[in-house]
Amino acid sequence: MNLDWIILAEGFGTASNGAVTAIGINQMVVIAPVLPITTKRGVMAHFVDIKPELAGQELEVTLTVSDAAGNAIVAQTAPARMNPVQQWPD
C-alpha cells in the first residue's frame, strides 16, 4: 500500500452521493515556538496499491512533523478505517 496524497483540514463532510468536502483548509498556521500543541484536525489520505483484504479494516495511522535533522517535533497516532469499497478506481 502506498500513500498517494493527504489532506489536513478542520473537518470533512460527506454528501449522500459520496462526495467529500474539506472544511477549513489552511485556517491555522502553527509556528515552531508554540510546539508542542494540541489541535483537532481531520486527515484524509488516499492510498493506492491496496490489498483487497484491507477493505473495511481498522489501521493505526501516525503523522509526524520532523525538523531538518529528522528529529520529531510533533507526532500524533490515531485509528483509521479503510473504506470497504474502493472510492476512486484507477
Phi and psi restraints in degrees (range 20) as a CNS / XPLOR table:
assign (resid 1 and name C) (resid 2 and name N)
       (resid 2 and name CA) (resid 2 and name C) 1.0 -124.2 20.0 2
assign (resid 2 and name N) (resid 2 and name CA)
       (resid 2 and name C) (resid 3 and name N) 1.0 141.1 20.0 2
assign (resid 2 and name C) (resid 3 and name N)
       (resid 3 and name CA) (resid 3 and name C) 1.0 -79.3 20.0 2
assign (resid 3 and name N) (resid 3 and name CA)
       (resid 3 and name C) (resid 4 and name N) 1.0 122.6 20.0 2
assign (resid 3 and name C) (resid 4 and name N)
       (resid 4 and name CA) (resid 4 and name C) 1.0 -92.4 20.0 2
assign (resid 4 and name N) (resid 4 and name CA)
       (resid 4 and name C) (resid 5 and name N) 1.0 -46.2 20.0 2
assign (resid 4 and name C) (resid 5 and name N)
       (resid 5 and name CA) (resid 5 and name C) 1.0 -158.5 20.0 2
assign (resid 5 and name N) (resid 5 and name CA)
       (resid 5 and name C) (resid 6 and name N) 1.0 165.0 20.0 2
assign (resid 5 and name C) (resid 6 and name N)
       (resid 6 and name CA) (resid 6 and name C) 1.0 -144.0 20.0 2
assign (resid 6 and name N) (resid 6 and name CA)
       (resid 6 and name C) (resid 7 and name N) 1.0 144.4 20.0 2
assign (resid 6 and name C) (resid 7 and name N)
       (resid 7 and name CA) (resid 7 and name C) 1.0 -125.3 20.0 2
assign (resid 7 and name N) (resid 7 and name CA)
       (resid 7 and name C) (resid 8 and name N) 1.0 130.2 20.0 2
assign (resid 7 and name C) (resid 8 and name N)
       (resid 8 and name CA) (resid 8 and name C) 1.0 -106.5 20.0 2
assign (resid 8 and name N) (resid 8 and name CA)
       (resid 8 and name C) (resid 9 and name N) 1.0 130.6 20.0 2
assign (resid 8 and name C) (resid 9 and name N)
       (resid 9 and name CA) (resid 9 and name C) 1.0 -149.8 20.0 2
assign (resid 9 and name N) (resid 9 and name CA)
       (resid 9 and name C) (resid 10 and name N) 1.0 169.3 20.0 2
assign (resid 9 and name C) (resid 10 and name N)
       (resid 10 and name CA) (resid 10 and name C) 1.0 -64.4 20.0 2
assign (resid 10 and name N) (resid 10 and name CA)
       (resid 10 and name C) (resid 11 and name N) 1.0 -31.2 20.0 2
assign (resid 10 and name C) (resid 11 and name N)
       (resid 11 and name CA) (resid 11 and name C) 1.0 -177.2 20.0 2
assign (resid 11 and name N) (resid 11 and name CA)
       (resid 11 and name C) (resid 12 and name N) 1.0 178.6 20.0 2
assign (resid 11 and name C) (resid 12 and name N)
       (resid 12 and name CA) (resid 12 and name C) 1.0 -136.4 20.0 2
assign (resid 12 and name N) (resid 12 and name CA)
       (resid 12 and name C) (resid 13 and name N) 1.0 145.8 20.0 2
assign (resid 12 and name C) (resid 13 and name N)
       (resid 13 and name CA) (resid 13 and name C) 1.0 -120.0 20.0 2
assign (resid 13 and name N) (resid 13 and name CA)
       (resid 13 and name C) (resid 14 and name N) 1.0 145.6 20.0 2
assign (resid 13 and name C) (resid 14 and name N)
       (resid 14 and name CA) (resid 14 and name C) 1.0 -124.1 20.0 2
assign (resid 14 and name N) (resid 14 and name CA)
       (resid 14 and name C) (resid 15 and name N) 1.0 126.4 20.0 2
assign (resid 14 and name C) (resid 15 and name N)
       (resid 15 and name CA) (resid 15 and name C) 1.0 -81.7 20.0 2
assign (resid 15 and name N) (resid 15 and name CA)
       (resid 15 and name C) (resid 16 and name N) 1.0 166.3 20.0 2
assign (resid 15 and name C) (resid 16 and name N)
       (resid 16 and name CA) (resid 16 and name C) 1.0 -62.7 20.0 2
assign (resid 16 and name N) (resid 16 and name CA)
       (resid 16 and name C) (resid 17 and name N) 1.0 -23.5 20.0 2
assign (resid 16 and name C) (resid 17 and name N)
       (resid 17 and name CA) (resid 17 and name C) 1.0 -88.1 20.0 2
assign (resid 17 and name N) (resid 17 and name CA)
       (resid 17 and name C) (resid 18 and name N) 1.0 3.4 20.0 2
assign (resid 17 and name C) (resid 18 and name N)
       (resid 18 and name CA) (resid 18 and name C) 1.0 94.1 20.0 2
assign (resid 18 and name N) (resid 18 and name CA)
       (resid 18 and name C) (resid 19 and name N) 1.0 -4.5 20.0 2
assign (resid 18 and name C) (resid 19 and name N)
       (resid 19 and name CA) (resid 19 and name C) 1.0 -67.0 20.0 2
assign (resid 19 and name N) (resid 19 and name CA)
       (resid 19 and name C) (resid 20 and name N) 1.0 138.3 20.0 2
assign (resid 19 and name C) (resid 20 and name N)
       (resid 20 and name CA) (resid 20 and name C) 1.0 -111.8 20.0 2
assign (resid 20 and name N) (resid 20 and name CA)
       (resid 20 and name C) (resid 21 and name N) 1.0 136.0 20.0 2
assign (resid 20 and name C) (resid 21 and name N)
       (resid 21 and name CA) (resid 21 and name C) 1.0 -117.2 20.0 2
assign (resid 21 and name N) (resid 21 and name CA)
       (resid 21 and name C) (resid 22 and name N) 1.0 126.2 20.0 2
assign (resid 21 and name C) (resid 22 and name N)
       (resid 22 and name CA) (resid 22 and name C) 1.0 -85.2 20.0 2
assign (resid 22 and name N) (resid 22 and name CA)
       (resid 22 and name C) (resid 23 and name N) 1.0 131.5 20.0 2
assign (resid 22 and name C) (resid 23 and name N)
       (resid 23 and name CA) (resid 23 and name C) 1.0 -112.0 20.0 2
assign (resid 23 and name N) (resid 23 and name CA)
       (resid 23 and name C) (resid 24 and name N) 1.0 129.1 20.0 2
assign (resid 23 and name C) (resid 24 and name N)
       (resid 24 and name CA) (resid 24 and name C) 1.0 71.2 20.0 2
assign (resid 24 and name N) (resid 24 and name CA)
       (resid 24 and name C) (resid 25 and name N) 1.0 48.2 20.0 2
assign (resid 24 and name C) (resid 25 and name N)
       (resid 25 and name CA) (resid 25 and name C) 1.0 -77.1 20.0 2
assign (resid 25 and name N) (resid 25 and name CA)
       (resid 25 and name C) (resid 26 and name N) 1.0 133.9 20.0 2
assign (resid 25 and name C) (resid 26 and name N)
       (resid 26 and name CA) (resid 26 and name C) 1.0 60.0 20.0 2
assign (resid 26 and name N) (resid 26 and name CA)
       (resid 26 and name C) (resid 27 and name N) 1.0 39.7 20.0 2
assign (resid 26 and name C) (resid 27 and name N)
       (resid 27 and name CA) (resid 27 and name C) 1.0 -94.5 20.0 2
assign (resid 27 and name N) (resid 27 and name CA)
       (resid 27 and name C) (resid 28 and name N) 1.0 -8.5 20.0 2
assign (resid 27 and name C) (resid 28 and name N)
       (resid 28 and name CA) (resid 28 and name C) 1.0 -142.9 20.0 2
assign (resid 28 and name N) (resid 28 and name CA)
       (resid 28 and name C) (resid 29 and name N) 1.0 123.6 20.0 2
assign (resid 28 and name C) (resid 29 and name N)
       (resid 29 and name CA) (resid 29 and name C) 1.0 -101.2 20.0 2
assign (resid 29 and name N) (resid 29 and name CA)
       (resid 29 and name C) (resid 30 and name N) 1.0 125.7 20.0 2
assign (resid 29 and name C) (resid 30 and name N)
       (resid 30 and name CA) (resid 30 and name C) 1.0 -99.1 20.0 2
assign (resid 30 and name N) (resid 30 and name CA)
       (resid 30 and name C) (resid 31 and name N) 1.0 120.8 20.0 2
assign (resid 30 and name C) (resid 31 and name N)
       (resid 31 and name CA) (resid 31 and name C) 1.0 -99.6 20.0 2
assign (resid 31 and name N) (resid 31 and name CA)
       (resid 31 and name C) (resid 32 and name N) 1.0 150.8 20.0 2
assign (resid 31 and name C) (resid 32 and name N)
       (resid 32 and name CA) (resid 32 and name C) 1.0 -53.2 20.0 2
assign (resid 32 and name N) (resid 32 and name CA)
       (resid 32 and name C) (resid 33 and name N) 1.0 -40.9 20.0 2
assign (resid 32 and name C) (resid 33 and name N)
       (resid 33 and name CA) (resid 33 and name C) 1.0 -61.9 20.0 2
assign (resid 33 and name N) (resid 33 and name CA)
       (resid 33 and name C) (resid 34 and name N) 1.0 -19.2 20.0 2
assign (resid 33 and name C) (resid 34 and name N)
       (resid 34 and name CA) (resid 34 and name C) 1.0 -92.4 20.0 2
assign (resid 34 and name N) (resid 34 and name CA)
       (resid 34 and name C) (resid 35 and name N) 1.0 -3.2 20.0 2
assign (resid 34 and name C) (resid 35 and name N)
       (resid 35 and name CA) (resid 35 and name C) 1.0 -77.9 20.0 2
assign (resid 35 and name N) (resid 35 and name CA)
       (resid 35 and name C) (resid 36 and name N) 1.0 148.7 20.0 2
assign (resid 35 and name C) (resid 36 and name N)
       (resid 36 and name CA) (resid 36 and name C) 1.0 -74.6 20.0 2
assign (resid 36 and name N) (resid 36 and name CA)
       (resid 36 and name C) (resid 37 and name N) 1.0 154.5 20.0 2
assign (resid 36 and name C) (resid 37 and name N)
       (resid 37 and name CA) (resid 37 and name C) 1.0 -139.3 20.0 2
assign (resid 37 and name N) (resid 37 and name CA)
       (resid 37 and name C) (resid 38 and name N) 1.0 147.0 20.0 2
assign (resid 37 and name C) (resid 38 and name N)
       (resid 38 and name CA) (resid 38 and name C) 1.0 -101.1 20.0 2
assign (resid 38 and name N) (resid 38 and name CA)
       (resid 38 and name C) (resid 39 and name N) 1.0 125.9 20.0 2
assign (resid 38 and name C) (resid 39 and name N)
       (resid 39 and name CA) (resid 39 and name C) 1.0 -136.2 20.0 2
assign (resid 39 and name N) (resid 39 and name CA)
       (resid 39 and name C) (resid 40 and name N) 1.0 161.3 20.0 2
assign (resid 39 and name C) (resid 40 and name N)
       (resid 40 and name CA) (resid 40 and name C) 1.0 -108.8 20.0 2
assign (resid 40 and name N) (resid 40 and name CA)
       (resid 40 and name C) (resid 41 and name N) 1.0 122.1 20.0 2
assign (resid 40 and name C) (resid 41 and name N)
       (resid 41 and name CA) (resid 41 and name C) 1.0 -138.0 20.0 2
assign (resid 41 and name N) (resid 41 and name CA)
       (resid 41 and name C) (resid 42 and name N) 1.0 153.3 20.0 2
assign (resid 41 and name C) (resid 42 and name N)
       (resid 42 and name CA) (resid 42 and name C) 1.0 -100.0 20.0 2
assign (resid 42 and name N) (resid 42 and name CA)
       (resid 42 and name C) (resid 43 and name N) 1.0 143.1 20.0 2
assign (resid 42 and name C) (resid 43 and name N)
       (resid 43 and name CA) (resid 43 and name C) 1.0 -124.9 20.0 2
assign (resid 43 and name N) (resid 43 and name CA)
       (resid 43 and name C) (resid 44 and name N) 1.0 125.7 20.0 2
assign (resid 43 and name C) (resid 44 and name N)
       (resid 44 and name CA) (resid 44 and name C) 1.0 -118.0 20.0 2
assign (resid 44 and name N) (resid 44 and name CA)
       (resid 44 and name C) (resid 45 and name N) 1.0 123.2 20.0 2
assign (resid 44 and name C) (resid 45 and name N)
       (resid 45 and name CA) (resid 45 and name C) 1.0 -121.3 20.0 2
assign (resid 45 and name N) (resid 45 and name CA)
       (resid 45 and name C) (resid 46 and name N) 1.0 140.7 20.0 2
assign (resid 45 and name C) (resid 46 and name N)
       (resid 46 and name CA) (resid 46 and name C) 1.0 -111.8 20.0 2
assign (resid 46 and name N) (resid 46 and name CA)
       (resid 46 and name C) (resid 47 and name N) 1.0 113.4 20.0 2
assign (resid 46 and name C) (resid 47 and name N)
       (resid 47 and name CA) (resid 47 and name C) 1.0 -101.5 20.0 2
assign (resid 47 and name N) (resid 47 and name CA)
       (resid 47 and name C) (resid 48 and name N) 1.0 147.2 20.0 2
assign (resid 47 and name C) (resid 48 and name N)
       (resid 48 and name CA) (resid 48 and name C) 1.0 -121.5 20.0 2
assign (resid 48 and name N) (resid 48 and name CA)
       (resid 48 and name C) (resid 49 and name N) 1.0 165.9 20.0 2
assign (resid 48 and name C) (resid 49 and name N)
       (resid 49 and name CA) (resid 49 and name C) 1.0 58.3 20.0 2
assign (resid 49 and name N) (resid 49 and name CA)
       (resid 49 and name C) (resid 50 and name N) 1.0 45.2 20.0 2
assign (resid 49 and name C) (resid 50 and name N)
       (resid 50 and name CA) (resid 50 and name C) 1.0 -84.4 20.0 2
assign (resid 50 and name N) (resid 50 and name CA)
       (resid 50 and name C) (resid 51 and name N) 1.0 135.4 20.0 2
assign (resid 50 and name C) (resid 51 and name N)
       (resid 51 and name CA) (resid 51 and name C) 1.0 -72.9 20.0 2
assign (resid 51 and name N) (resid 51 and name CA)
       (resid 51 and name C) (resid 52 and name N) 1.0 135.2 20.0 2
assign (resid 51 and name C) (resid 52 and name N)
       (resid 52 and name CA) (resid 52 and name C) 1.0 -54.8 20.0 2
assign (resid 52 and name N) (resid 52 and name CA)
       (resid 52 and name C) (resid 53 and name N) 1.0 -31.6 20.0 2
assign (resid 52 and name C) (resid 53 and name N)
       (resid 53 and name CA) (resid 53 and name C) 1.0 -70.1 20.0 2
assign (resid 53 and name N) (resid 53 and name CA)
       (resid 53 and name C) (resid 54 and name N) 1.0 -10.3 20.0 2
assign (resid 53 and name C) (resid 54 and name N)
       (resid 54 and name CA) (resid 54 and name C) 1.0 -83.9 20.0 2
assign (resid 54 and name N) (resid 54 and name CA)
       (resid 54 and name C) (resid 55 and name N) 1.0 -12.4 20.0 2
assign (resid 54 and name C) (resid 55 and name N)
       (resid 55 and name CA) (resid 55 and name C) 1.0 -56.6 20.0 2
assign (resid 55 and name N) (resid 55 and name CA)
       (resid 55 and name C) (resid 56 and name N) 1.0 126.0 20.0 2
assign (resid 55 and name C) (resid 56 and name N)
       (resid 56 and name CA) (resid 56 and name C) 1.0 77.9 20.0 2
assign (resid 56 and name N) (resid 56 and name CA)
       (resid 56 and name C) (resid 57 and name N) 1.0 -1.4 20.0 2
assign (resid 56 and name C) (resid 57 and name N)
       (resid 57 and name CA) (resid 57 and name C) 1.0 -82.1 20.0 2
assign (resid 57 and name N) (resid 57 and name CA)
       (resid 57 and name C) (resid 58 and name N) 1.0 151.7 20.0 2
assign (resid 57 and name C) (resid 58 and name N)
       (resid 58 and name CA) (resid 58 and name C) 1.0 -90.5 20.0 2
assign (resid 58 and name N) (resid 58 and name CA)
       (resid 58 and name C) (resid 59 and name N) 1.0 133.1 20.0 2
assign (resid 58 and name C) (resid 59 and name N)
       (resid 59 and name CA) (resid 59 and name C) 1.0 -119.5 20.0 2
assign (resid 59 and name N) (resid 59 and name CA)
       (resid 59 and name C) (resid 60 and name N) 1.0 165.2 20.0 2
assign (resid 59 and name C) (resid 60 and name N)
       (resid 60 and name CA) (resid 60 and name C) 1.0 -108.4 20.0 2
assign (resid 60 and name N) (resid 60 and name CA)
       (resid 60 and name C) (resid 61 and name N) 1.0 124.6 20.0 2
assign (resid 60 and name C) (resid 61 and name N)
       (resid 61 and name CA) (resid 61 and name C) 1.0 -114.2 20.0 2
assign (resid 61 and name N) (resid 61 and name CA)
       (resid 61 and name C) (resid 62 and name N) 1.0 132.3 20.0 2
assign (resid 61 and name C) (resid 62 and name N)
       (resid 62 and name CA) (resid 62 and name C) 1.0 -119.2 20.0 2
assign (resid 62 and name N) (resid 62 and name CA)
       (resid 62 and name C) (resid 63 and name N) 1.0 129.2 20.0 2
assign (resid 62 and name C) (resid 63 and name N)
       (resid 63 and name CA) (resid 63 and name C) 1.0 -112.3 20.0 2
assign (resid 63 and name N) (resid 63 and name CA)
       (resid 63 and name C) (resid 64 and name N) 1.0 124.9 20.0 2
assign (resid 63 and name C) (resid 64 and name N)
       (resid 64 and name CA) (resid 64 and name C) 1.0 -127.2 20.0 2
assign (resid 64 and name N) (resid 64 and name CA)
       (resid 64 and name C) (resid 65 and name N) 1.0 135.8 20.0 2
assign (resid 64 and name C) (resid 65 and name N)
       (resid 65 and name CA) (resid 65 and name C) 1.0 -106.0 20.0 2
assign (resid 65 and name N) (resid 65 and name CA)
       (resid 65 and name C) (resid 66 and name N) 1.0 125.3 20.0 2
assign (resid 65 and name C) (resid 66 and name N)
       (resid 66 and name CA) (resid 66 and name C) 1.0 -117.9 20.0 2
assign (resid 66 and name N) (resid 66 and name CA)
       (resid 66 and name C) (resid 67 and name N) 1.0 153.0 20.0 2
assign (resid 66 and name C) (resid 67 and name N)
       (resid 67 and name CA) (resid 67 and name C) 1.0 -81.8 20.0 2
assign (resid 67 and name N) (resid 67 and name CA)
       (resid 67 and name C) (resid 68 and name N) 1.0 -179.6 20.0 2
assign (resid 67 and name C) (resid 68 and name N)
       (resid 68 and name CA) (resid 68 and name C) 1.0 -61.2 20.0 2
assign (resid 68 and name N) (resid 68 and name CA)
       (resid 68 and name C) (resid 69 and name N) 1.0 -27.1 20.0 2
assign (resid 68 and name C) (resid 69 and name N)
       (resid 69 and name CA) (resid 69 and name C) 1.0 -85.5 20.0 2
assign (resid 69 and name N) (resid 69 and name CA)
       (resid 69 and name C) (resid 70 and name N) 1.0 -2.9 20.0 2
assign (resid 69 and name C) (resid 70 and name N)
       (resid 70 and name CA) (resid 70 and name C) 1.0 91.6 20.0 2
assign (resid 70 and name N) (resid 70 and name CA)
       (resid 70 and name C) (resid 71 and name N) 1.0 5.1 20.0 2
assign (resid 70 and name C) (resid 71 and name N)
       (resid 71 and name CA) (resid 71 and name C) 1.0 -80.1 20.0 2
assign (resid 71 and name N) (resid 71 and name CA)
       (resid 71 and name C) (resid 72 and name N) 1.0 135.2 20.0 2
assign (resid 71 and name C) (resid 72 and name N)
       (resid 72 and name CA) (resid 72 and name C) 1.0 -68.6 20.0 2
assign (resid 72 and name N) (resid 72 and name CA)
       (resid 72 and name C) (resid 73 and name N) 1.0 128.6 20.0 2
assign (resid 72 and name C) (resid 73 and name N)
       (resid 73 and name CA) (resid 73 and name C) 1.0 -92.9 20.0 2
assign (resid 73 and name N) (resid 73 and name CA)
       (resid 73 and name C) (resid 74 and name N) 1.0 -45.4 20.0 2
assign (resid 73 and name C) (resid 74 and name N)
       (resid 74 and name CA) (resid 74 and name C) 1.0 -149.7 20.0 2
assign (resid 74 and name N) (resid 74 and name CA)
       (resid 74 and name C) (resid 75 and name N) 1.0 144.8 20.0 2
assign (resid 74 and name C) (resid 75 and name N)
       (resid 75 and name CA) (resid 75 and name C) 1.0 -145.0 20.0 2
assign (resid 75 and name N) (resid 75 and name CA)
       (resid 75 and name C) (resid 76 and name N) 1.0 148.8 20.0 2
assign (resid 75 and name C) (resid 76 and name N)
       (resid 76 and name CA) (resid 76 and name C) 1.0 -140.7 20.0 2
assign (resid 76 and name N) (resid 76 and name CA)
       (resid 76 and name C) (resid 77 and name N) 1.0 135.4 20.0 2
assign (resid 76 and name C) (resid 77 and name N)
       (resid 77 and name CA) (resid 77 and name C) 1.0 -120.4 20.0 2
assign (resid 77 and name N) (resid 77 and name CA)
       (resid 77 and name C) (resid 78 and name N) 1.0 135.7 20.0 2
assign (resid 77 and name C) (resid 78 and name N)
       (resid 78 and name CA) (resid 78 and name C) 1.0 -150.4 20.0 2
assign (resid 78 and name N) (resid 78 and name CA)
       (resid 78 and name C) (resid 79 and name N) 1.0 157.2 20.0 2
assign (resid 78 and name C) (resid 79 and name N)
       (resid 79 and name CA) (resid 79 and name C) 1.0 -76.5 20.0 2
assign (resid 79 and name N) (resid 79 and name CA)
       (resid 79 and name C) (resid 80 and name N) 1.0 151.0 20.0 2
assign (resid 79 and name C) (resid 80 and name N)
       (resid 80 and name CA) (resid 80 and name C) 1.0 -144.4 20.0 2
assign (resid 80 and name N) (resid 80 and name CA)
       (resid 80 and name C) (resid 81 and name N) 1.0 145.5 20.0 2
assign (resid 80 and name C) (resid 81 and name N)
       (resid 81 and name CA) (resid 81 and name C) 1.0 -111.4 20.0 2
assign (resid 81 and name N) (resid 81 and name CA)
       (resid 81 and name C) (resid 82 and name N) 1.0 130.2 20.0 2
assign (resid 81 and name C) (resid 82 and name N)
       (resid 82 and name CA) (resid 82 and name C) 1.0 -70.9 20.0 2
assign (resid 82 and name N) (resid 82 and name CA)
       (resid 82 and name C) (resid 83 and name N) 1.0 142.4 20.0 2
assign (resid 82 and name C) (resid 83 and name N)
       (resid 83 and name CA) (resid 83 and name C) 1.0 -65.9 20.0 2
assign (resid 83 and name N) (resid 83 and name CA)
       (resid 83 and name C) (resid 84 and name N) 1.0 136.8 20.0 2
assign (resid 83 and name C) (resid 84 and name N)
       (resid 84 and name CA) (resid 84 and name C) 1.0 -70.9 20.0 2
assign (resid 84 and name N) (resid 84 and name CA)
       (resid 84 and name C) (resid 85 and name N) 1.0 -17.0 20.0 2
assign (resid 84 and name C) (resid 85 and name N)
       (resid 85 and name CA) (resid 85 and name C) 1.0 -127.0 20.0 2
assign (resid 85 and name N) (resid 85 and name CA)
       (resid 85 and name C) (resid 86 and name N) 1.0 135.8 20.0 2
assign (resid 85 and name C) (resid 86 and name N)
       (resid 86 and name CA) (resid 86 and name C) 1.0 -64.7 20.0 2
assign (resid 86 and name N) (resid 86 and name CA)
       (resid 86 and name C) (resid 87 and name N) 1.0 120.2 20.0 2
assign (resid 86 and name C) (resid 87 and name N)
       (resid 87 and name CA) (resid 87 and name C) 1.0 -78.1 20.0 2
assign (resid 87 and name N) (resid 87 and name CA)
       (resid 87 and name C) (resid 88 and name N) 1.0 -42.9 20.0 2
assign (resid 87 and name C) (resid 88 and name N)
       (resid 88 and name CA) (resid 88 and name C) 1.0 -125.0 20.0 2
assign (resid 88 and name N) (resid 88 and name CA)
       (resid 88 and name C) (resid 89 and name N) 1.0 82.9 20.0 2
assign (resid 88 and name C) (resid 89 and name N)
       (resid 89 and name CA) (resid 89 and name C) 1.0 -64.3 20.0 2
assign (resid 89 and name N) (resid 89 and name CA)
       (resid 89 and name C) (resid 90 and name N) 1.0 149.5 20.0 2
